[in-house]
Amino acid sequence: MVFTSTVAVTGLNARPDNPGPGLAVARCLREAPEFRGRIIGLSYDALDPGMYLRDYCDAVYLMPYPSIRSSDYLNRLQQLQTLEKFTYLIPCLDVELPGFSRASGELAAMGVHTFLPTHEQLRMRNKDNLEQLGQLAGIRTPRTAVVTRRDFFQHCERDGWRYPLVVKGIYYDARIVDNRHDAEQVFQDIAAHWGFPVIVQEMIKGQEYNLTAVGDGQGRLYNPVMMKKLATTDKGKAWAGVTIEDETLLAASRNLAAALNWRGPLEVEVMRDQEGVYYIIEINPRFPAWIYLSVGSGGNLPMDLLKLMHGESVTTVTPRPGMLYIRYAMETIASIADFEALVVDGGKSSNGAHLT
């Protein structure tokens, strides 16, 4: 089937040290042979590079931050849906998911189809539920603390914690800290950006493996792709990786999908320590920034998601192991008029549409 519908994709930030997944999702759709539709990019900053890469987005618009009142957010989405007539929406940022999940009825009333985890599924995969997730997956978890006060770091070593530690936001961000001073600073910064609680984990030394797939909402995972990180940024984000086959990671991910009846995209992150013991460290309720590797290994998970939203069957694909990807940074050129259109008018479309 040829898809001619219009799809909205969020999360077009592309910072080299911590890129969002939206641009990679748009790239996957654009390169799918059966996709002939339009792609609408939605983002939160006029300097997000994805707002200027017209090979992937036919129109781009600024959105209010998800922390703004949900009515403002939905009103803006309704305005853009009326203008651009998109019928599918793929959110790509963790912080967006709770609001979109709660607003599934309103989105359907707008004529916008989604395929998202439920509010309860999102609650279950929260980082403060990691121990329970490890039990469902059948593998270990690192020691984890849910922290709301900076003075945790004043006594954590006395309580058996050892640096380096990993400090994480409840929605996003993870940083390695080597001492109390750095830990307190990172704690304050993450809390200011993402709110409380802040998650503290022991750091597992070893090799990180990731899996991404789409859950059908009935316990099945479609076309899982597994990747071993070969190089990372200072924030631990993958800069290079290679597709692998790993039965322990695959079994753990399938256990989670079956136990949670996961619906929509997900990423499962595990560490394999120096003794070969696996630890689950995180579950993300969206596609990862490295999702284009699903195309490079012979599949296309964003296109699979679109088929599920459309009620179409998904063809099973066995990803090719040994496919390497390396991220790179490059400049894109845009006119100041394009920037002004985003800042002043809130968006720009290639079909001549204008906000009213």
C-alpha positions in Angstrom: 0.0 0.0 0.0 1.2 3.5 -0.8 0.8 6.0 2.0 -0.2 9.5 0.9 -1.3 10.9 4.3 0.3 13.7 6.2 2.3 12.8 9.3 3.4 15.2 12.2 6.7 14.4 13.9 8.0 16.1 17.1 11.5 16.4 18.5 13.6 18.0 15.7 16.4 19.1 18.0 19.7 17.7 16.7 22.4 18.7 19.2 25.4 16.6 18.5 25.9 15.6 22.2 22.3 14.7 22.8 20.1 14.6 19.7 16.4 14.1 19.6 14.8 11.3 17.6 12.4 13.3 15.5 14.7 14.1 12.6 15.8 10.4 12.3 12.1 9.3 12.4 11.3 11.8 9.6 14.3 10.5 7.6 13.0 6.9 8.0 9.6 7.8 6.7 10.9 9.9 3.8 13.1 7.0 2.6 10.4 4.4 2.8 9.5 3.3 -0.8 5.8 3.2 0.1 5.6 6.6 1.7 4.3 9.4 -0.5 2.9 11.7 2.1 3.9 15.0 3.7 5.9 15.3 6.9 5.1 18.2 9.3 7.9 18.9 11.8 6.9 20.2 15.3 9.5 21.5 17.7 10.1 23.9 20.6 13.0 26.1 19.5 13.6 28.1 16.4 17.2 27.1 16.4 16.5 23.3 16.3 18.4 22.2 13.1 15.6 20.0 12.0 13.4 23.0 11.4 15.6 23.9 8.4 16.2 20.5 6.7 13.6 20.5 4.1 14.6 17.2 2.6 12.8 15.7 5.6 10.0 18.1 6.6 7.6 19.8 4.2 6.5 22.2 6.9 7.7 23.2 10.3 6.0 24.8 13.3 6.9 25.9 16.8 4.9 24.4 19.7 4.6 25.7 23.3 6.6 23.6 25.7 4.7 20.5 27.1 4.9 22.0 30.6 2.5 24.8 29.4 -1.2 24.2 30.2 -2.4 21.2 28.2 -5.3 23.3 26.8 -2.8 25.7 25.2 -0.8 22.8 23.8 -3.9 21.1 22.4 -5.2 24.4 21.0 -2.0 24.9 19.1 -2.1 21.3 17.8 -5.7 21.8 16.7 -4.7 25.0 14.9 -1.9 23.2 13.0 -4.0 20.2 12.2 -6.7 22.5 10.7 -4.0 24.2 8.6 -1.9 21.1 7.5 -4.5 18.3 7.7 -2.1 15.8 9.3 -3.8 12.5 10.3 -1.0 10.8 12.1 1.2 12.0 15.0 4.5 10.5 16.2 5.7 12.1 19.4 9.5 11.6 19.9 10.2 13.1 23.3 9.7 11.4 26.7 8.3 14.6 28.3 5.5 14.8 25.7 4.2 11.3 26.2 2.1 11.7 29.4 0.1 14.6 27.9 -0.5 12.9 24.6 -1.5 9.7 26.2 -4.1 11.5 28.4 -5.3 13.5 25.4 -5.8 10.5 23.1 -9.6 11.1 23.0 -9.1 14.8 22.1 -6.6 13.8 19.4 -9.0 11.3 17.9 -11.7 13.9 17.9 -9.3 16.1 15.8 -8.9 13.3 13.4 -5.3 12.6 14.5 -4.3 9.0 14.9 -1.6 7.9 17.4 -0.2 4.6 18.7 0.9 5.4 22.2 1.5 3.6 25.5 -1.3 4.1 28.0 -0.9 6.3 31.1 -0.4 3.2 33.2 2.2 1.8 30.9 4.1 5.0 31.1 3.9 5.0 34.9 5.2 1.5 35.0 8.3 2.2 32.9 9.2 5.3 35.0 12.8 5.2 36.2 11.7 5.1 39.8 10.1 1.7 39.0 13.3 0.2 37.6 13.5 -2.6 40.2 10.0 -3.9 39.3 10.9 -3.7 35.6 14.0 -5.8 36.2 11.8 -8.4 37.8 9.4 -8.4 34.8 12.3 -8.6 32.4 14.1 -11.4 34.3 17.4 -9.6 34.7 19.1 -7.5 37.4 18.9 -3.8 38.0 21.6 -1.4 39.3 21.1 0.0 42.8 18.8 2.9 42.4 17.6 5.7 44.6 14.7 8.2 44.1 16.1 11.5 45.4 14.3 14.8 46.2 17.0 16.5 48.3 20.5 17.5 47.6 21.7 16.4 51.0 21.4 12.8 49.8 25.0 13.2 48.5 26.2 14.3 51.9 25.8 10.8 53.4 25.5 8.5 50.3 29.0 7.2 50.7 28.4 6.4 54.3 25.4 4.4 53.1 27.4 2.3 50.7 27.3 4.3 47.5 30.5 4.6 45.5 31.4 7.1 42.9 31.1 7.3 39.9 27.3 7.5 40.0 24.7 8.2 37.3 22.3 11.0 38.0 19.1 11.0 35.8 16.1 13.2 35.2 12.7 11.6 35.6 12.0 12.3 31.9 15.3 12.9 30.3 19.0 13.5 30.8 21.6 11.2 32.4 25.1 12.3 33.6 28.0 10.6 35.2 29.4 12.3 38.4 32.7 11.5 40.1 32.4 13.2 43.4 30.0 14.9 45.8 30.5 18.4 44.5 29.7 17.4 40.9 26.8 15.3 42.0 25.2 18.2 43.9 25.6 20.5 40.9 24.2 18.0 38.4 21.3 17.3 40.8 20.3 20.9 40.9 20.6 21.3 37.1 18.6 18.3 36.3 15.9 19.1 38.9 15.6 22.7 37.5 15.1 21.3 33.9 13.0 18.2 34.5 11.6 18.5 38.0 11.5 16.0 40.9 12.3 13.3 41.6 15.9 12.8 40.4 17.2 9.3 40.0 20.6 8.2 41.2 22.0 4.9 40.1 25.2 3.0 40.7 27.3 2.9 37.6 27.6 -0.5 36.0 31.0 -0.8 34.1 30.8 -2.8 31.0 29.2 -2.8 27.5 25.9 -1.1 26.8 23.4 -2.8 24.5 20.1 -1.2 23.2 17.0 -2.6 21.6 14.3 -0.7 19.8 11.0 -2.1 18.5 7.2 -1.4 18.3 4.8 -3.1 20.7 1.4 -4.0 19.4 -0.4 -3.4 22.7 -1.1 -7.1 23.1 2.3 -8.3 24.3 4.1 -8.7 21.0 7.2 -6.8 19.7 7.5 -6.0 16.0 10.9 -6.2 14.3 13.3 -5.6 17.2 16.7 -4.1 16.3 19.6 -4.5 18.7 22.7 -2.3 18.8 26.0 -2.3 20.7 27.4 1.2 21.4 30.9 1.6 20.0 31.4 5.3 20.8 29.5 7.8 23.0 29.3 11.5 23.6 30.1 13.1 26.9 26.5 12.5 27.9 26.7 8.8 27.1 24.6 9.1 23.9 25.6 6.8 21.1 27.9 8.3 18.5 28.6 5.0 16.8 27.1 1.5 17.0 26.7 -1.8 15.3 23.7 -4.1 14.9 24.0 -7.3 16.9 22.1 -10.5 17.9 21.7 -10.9 21.7 19.3 -13.5 23.0 19.4 -12.1 26.6 18.5 -8.6 25.6 15.8 -9.9 23.2 14.3 -12.2 25.8 14.2 -9.4 28.5 12.6 -7.0 26.0 9.9 -9.6 25.0 9.3 -10.3 28.7 8.7 -6.6 29.3 6.4 -6.2 26.3 4.4 -9.2 27.3 4.1 -8.1 31.0 3.2 -4.5 30.2 1.2 -5.2 26.9 3.4 -2.4 25.6 1.8 -0.2 22.9 3.9 1.9 20.6 7.7 2.5 20.2 10.2 1.7 22.9 13.9 1.4 23.6 15.3 -1.0 26.2 18.8 -0.2 27.5 21.0 -2.8 29.3 24.5 -3.0 30.5 26.6 -6.2 30.4 29.2 -6.1 33.1 32.7 -7.5 33.0 31.4 -10.9 34.4 28.8 -11.1 31.7 25.9 -10.2 34.0 23.1 -8.1 32.4 21.5 -5.1 34.1 18.5 -3.2 32.8 19.2 0.5 33.1 16.3 2.2 31.4 13.2 1.9 29.2 12.4 4.8 26.9 8.8 5.1 25.6 9.7 6.3 22.1 12.1 5.7 19.3 15.8 6.4 20.0 17.9 8.9 18.1 19.6 6.0 16.4 16.4 4.7 14.9 17.7 5.2 11.3 19.8 2.1 12.0 16.5 0.1 11.6 16.6 1.2 7.9 20.3 0.5 7.6 19.7 -3.1 8.9 16.9 -3.8 6.4 13.7 -2.7 8.1 11.9 0.6 8.9 10.4 0.8 12.4 8.8 4.2 12.0 7.1 2.9 8.9 5.9 -0.2 10.8 4.4 2.2 13.4 2.6 4.1 10.7 1.2 0.9 9.3 -0.1 -0.1 12.8 -1.8 3.3 13.1 -3.4 2.8 9.7 -4.6 -0.7 10.6 -2.3 -2.4 8.2 -0.3 -5.6 8.8 3.4 -5.4 9.5 5.8 -7.6 7.7 8.4 -9.4 9.9 11.9 -8.5 9.1 15.1 -10.0 10.4 17.6 -7.2 10.9 21.1 -7.8 9.5 23.8 -8.0 12.2 27.1 -6.2 11.6 25.6 -3.0 10.2 27.6 0.0 11.5 26.5 3.5 11.9 28.5 6.6 12.8 26.8 9.9 13.6 28.3 13.1 12.3 27.7 16.8 12.6 27.5 19.2 9.7 26.2 22.7 9.0 22.9 23.5 7.3 22.3 26.9 5.6 19.0 28.8 5.9 18.0 32.4 5.2 17.3 34.7 8.1 13.8 35.0 6.6 13.2 31.3 7.5 14.3 32.0 11.0 12.1 35.1 11.2 9.1 33.1 9.9 9.5 30.7 12.8 10.0 33.3 15.5 7.4 35.8 14.3 4.8 33.6 12.6 5.4 30.3 14.4 6.0 28.2 11.3 6.7 27.8 7.6 5.1 25.5 5.0 6.2 24.6 1.5 2.6 24.5 0.3 1.9 28.2 1.0 -0.2 27.6 4.1 -0.3 30.4 6.6 -1.3 30.6 10.2 -4.4 32.7 10.9 
